[in-house]
Amino acid sequence: MTLSVGVIGGGQLARMMVPPAVELGLDIRVLAESAGESAGIAVTQLGDYRSADDVLRFAQGVDVVTFDHEHVPQAVLRALVDAGVAVRPGPDALLFAQDKLRMRERLGALGLPMPEWGAVSSIADLDLFLATHGGRAVVKTARGGYDGKGVRVVSSGAEVADWFDDDDPLLVEELVDFRRELSQMLARRPSGEIALWPLVESIQRGGVCAEVIAPAPSSTGRLREVAAEIATTIAAELGVTGALAVELFETTDERLLVNELAMRPHNSGHWSIDGSETSQFEQHLRAVLDLPLGPTATRAPWSVMVNVLGGTAENRYPAALADQPGAKYHFYGKDPRPGRKVGHVTAVGYELEDVVFRARAAAAFFED
């Protein structure tokens, strides 16, 4: 009997689940809001992920429901569970990826390293935090932010006065003095088996991931062990099933602090399609179906992924393929607009400087 997976959300993450699903002989179905979304090839139903009726109708006949994004309301998730649908990750885990304040509270209870933080409900609350944390801080909306959205660096509470119009408190964090951003990805199945990929370095531009280097340079020994311990603890204690990305700051005094969580395939893991024995997308499908996980060894010493932001693939492949025939090109079928992730390019090889050059050169053909 063919196993079936239902993916809520029709974005590029759902799109990149399709090839490994086909290779594994799975039936993959996608609930999208419109027919023109990235994963259109696998869309079996159009509907609103915020509607319990739409989602329950979509979930009929699938073995497990998983996600392209983390925005499905808790009430809808729990309606699925109440109807006997296997939801992975489940609502109890997904809550901590949906609500940054709840995430900070839970990780604090686990004793995991984080930036100093607080919940603020007024300009006065925020100004007090600023006064005791060097005069500058990062303010985030508790829900809904991604790729730099819902995040501001401020030196006065008045700079986010418009965000206090809602009743929900905001998250404020100290402005961390970090030397680089890292990401530890793993996958966990319901039985508890965990597989980790190498720790990677994520290079941000304008709050958006621009490049990923796998493995992160100078990440052997204790640094790698601590990152793995943090991510494994989070996955086990929160009951995560499927892919998990733990974004980390490496501070100038050589500590690791947890920045964000994502309970799904993640931009920092796209390199694994071409650079790992098992991609994050195949592994996510294996994990949510509680199938044995695949090996995560790298295919070459270095992999570099470069996002294509705001460009287009139209009429540009011939020149790119001629110049960088060894690069791997992945485009998402999305209309370009400034700063939008429309695709990525990956290069793998034995010399980091050469791999970085080839990945950047290949991606440059598609930039506007």
N, C-alpha and C positions, 0 to 999 in steps of 0.2 A: 504493500500500500504506500502510495506517495505521500510523504510528509508535506504539510503546507504551512507557510508563514505569511501572516498578514502584517504589512508595514503601514503604520499610520504616518502620513506625510509623504509628499511626492517630490521632495528635493533631491539634490545630488547624492546624498547618502543612500537614499533608497535606490537611486539609479545604479550606484556602484555595488549594491547588494545583488543585482540581477545576474551578472555573469557567474559569480560563484554559486548562486542558487541553481542556475541551469546546469553547471558542471556537477553539482552534488545530486542532481535529479530531484530537486525540490520544486514544489508548486509555490511561486511567490506572487502575492497579490498586494496591491497598493491602493490605499485610500488617499485621494488627492482632492484639493479644493477646486482645481480647474484642470482641463484636459491638456493645457500647454505646459505643465510643469516638467521638471527634468526627468522624472521617472515615468514619463508618459507611456513608454513601451510596456510597462507592467501594470498600469492603472486598470483596475477592475471595477472601481466605483468612485463616483464623485460625491463628495459630501463634506460636512463641517466637522472637524475633529472636536469641536466644542459641543456637539450635539450627541447625547447618549443614544438617541434613536438611530442616527446615522452610523455611529461607531458599532453599536450592537448588531445592526443589520450586516455591516461589513464583516464582522467577526464570525458570523455563522459559517461553520464548516472548516475553519482553519484550526490547526493544532496549537498555534501560539501566536500571540500578537506582540509586536515590538514596534520600534519608533524610529523615524527619521529626525525627530526633534522632541524636545522635552516639555512642550507647552500644552499637552492634553490635560484638561482640568482634573483635579483629584476626584470630583464627583463622577466624572465619566469613567475614569480608571476603576473606581470602586464598583460602578455599575457592571463593568465587564467581569470583575472578580465575582460579584454576587451572582452573575449569570453562569458561572462555572468556566469562564474563559481563562486559559493560562496567559498571564500578562507578565512579560519579562523585558526589562526590569519591572518589578511590581510597584504599586503605588507607595508602599512604605519606604522603599529605597529611593524611588524617583523624586519624592518630596524634597530630598536634600540636594538634588540638582535643580529643582524648580525654585527653591526659596533660599537665597544666600544667607539670610539671617538664621534660618533653621539649620543650615549646613554649618555655619560657624558655631552655633550652640552645641551641635552634636559632636563635631570634631574636637571642640574644647573639652567636652565630657570624656572623650577618649584620650585626652592628653596629647593630641597631635600638635606639631608646631605650626603656628599661624602668625600673621601680622597681628599686632594689637588692634582691637576693633571695638565698636559699640553700636547700639541701636539708637538712632536719634529721631525725634518727632517734631523738632522745632529748630528755628535758627539759633535760639539760645543754647539748646543742647549741643548743636554742632560747633558753635563758637567755643563752648567750654572744652570740647574734645580737642579742638585746634590749639587752644591755649596751653594744653598739657602735652601736645605732641608736635612741637616745633613749628606751629603756625601754618602748616600745609598738610593736607590729607586727601585721600581718595574717597569719594562718595559714590555709592552704587544704589540703584533701585534694587529692592530685594528680589523682584521677579522680572523676567522678560528681557533682560539685557544680554547682548552678545556682540562680538566683533566690535567692541568699543562703544556700543550703544548702551545707554543707561549708566555711563561711567563718566565722572568729572573729577579732575584734580582742582581743589579749591583752597583758598586762603581765607575765605570768609563765608559764613553761613548764608549771606545774602546771595551768593553766586548760585545757589540751588533753591532759592525761595519758591520758584515755580513748582519744584518737586514736592514741596510740603502742602500742596493743595489737596493731595489725597490723604486719606486717614492712615495709610500704612506707613510705618516707620521706615527710615532709610538705613542702610548699612554704611558706616564710616570706618575706614581702616587707616592705619598709619601709612605714610608714604615710605615704602621700603627702599632702602639703599641696596639695590641688587646689582650683581655683575652680569647676570644673564637669566633668561627664562628657560626652564626645562619642562619636559612632559614625560610622565611614566604611564604607559598604557599596558593594560592587561585585559584578559577575558576570564570570566568565571561562569561555570555552569551550576545549575541548582544542586548538583551532588557535592559541590565544593571544590572541584578541580579548578586550579588557576594556572594560566600560562601568561608569562610576561614577555614583552618585547624589550629590546634595549632602551635605556634612557636616551632621550633625544633632546637636542637644543632647538628651541623655537625662536625665530627672529621676527619681531613685530615691527610694523610700520603703521603709524596712525591708528594704533589700537587693533590692527588686523594682522593675523599671521601672514607673513610674506614668504619665509623660507623655513625649512626644517632640515637639520643635519642629523643623520642616524648612523652610528651612535653619536651622542654628544661628545665632542672632543674633550679629552682629559676627564673622563667620567668612569675611570676604573676604581677598584678598591672600595673604600668606605662610602664614598658619595653614591655609587651605584647601589650598594647594599642598603643604605638609609632610604633612598627613593623607593626601592622595592619593598622595604618593610612598611613604609607609609602607605603605599598603594594597596598592598595586600591586606593590611589592617582595615583600611576603609572598605574594601570590597567585602571582606568577611563580616565585619561588624555591622555594616549597613545592609547586608543581604543582597548585594548587587548581583544580577545575572545579565550576561552579555558583556559587551565591551565597556571599559571604564577608562577615562583619561583623567589623570591627576596633574593639573598644571601647578608648577612649583617655581618659586623664586630661589635662586642661589645667591645668598647675600655676600656682601664684600667681606664679612667675617666668617665665610665658609659654612653657613647654616643653610638648611633647606626649610622653606615655609610653604605651606599649602596655599595656593591662590584660588583656583576654581576647580570644579568637578564637572565632567560630562559623562552621562551614562548612556553611551551610544558610540558608534564609530566617530572619530574626531579628526580634524584637519591635521593634527600632529602625527596621525597614523597613516596618512595617505601613501607615504613612501613605501609602506609594507606591501602594496599591490605588486610592485616590481622588485623590492629589495628584501623581502622576507619569504621564507618557505611557506608560510601561511599568512595571507593578508588579513587585516583587521575585519574586512567584510565577510570573508569566509568564516573566520573564527567567531564573529558575532552570531552568525547563523548556526554554527555548530553549538555554541554555548546556549542560546535561547531554546534550542531543541534538545538540550541535555545530551548531545553527542560527544564522543571523545574529542578533545581539543588537538589541534595540529601543532607541529613544531614551529618555533618562532626564530630559528637561527637565521642569520643574514646570508644572502646569496653572494655578497661581496663585502669587503671591509667597510666601504662607505656608500651611503645613499643620500642624495640631496634632492629634496622636493621644493619646487618654486611655484607659488600660486600665480596664476594669470589674473590680474585684477583689472576689470573694466575693458579688456581687449576683446578681440573676436578671432575666431578660427577661419572665417570666410576668406577664401582665396590665398591663404598664407601657408598652407601645408607644404606645397611643393618646395618652397625656398627653405623652410624649417627642416624638412626631412633631408634635403640635399646637404644642408650645412651640418646638422646634428642627427645623423641617421641612427645613432645608438640611444638617443633619448626616447623616453616613453611619454606619449601625449594623451592626456585625458581631458575631454571637454564635456560640459554638463548640459548643453542644449539650452542655455539661458541667454536672454537678450542682454547685451552689454550695457553697463552704465558705470560711471566713475566709482572706483573702489569696490565694485561687486566681484565676488569670486566666480569667474566663468569657467575655470578649468585649472589644471596644474600640470606641470612637467616634472619628470623624475629622471635623474641620471644615477648610475651606479658604477663603481670601479674601485681601483686600488690606491689611487693617490688623491687625497682630499682636495687639494688645490685644483687638480684637473677636473674632478667631478663637479665641484662648485662652478667652475667656468662653463662646463658643458651644459649644466642645468640652467644657468642664467642666460647663456647664449640662446638656448632653445626657446626659453620663455619670452625672450626679448622680441622674437618675430611676431608675437601676438599682442604686444602692448601698443596702445594708442599714444 
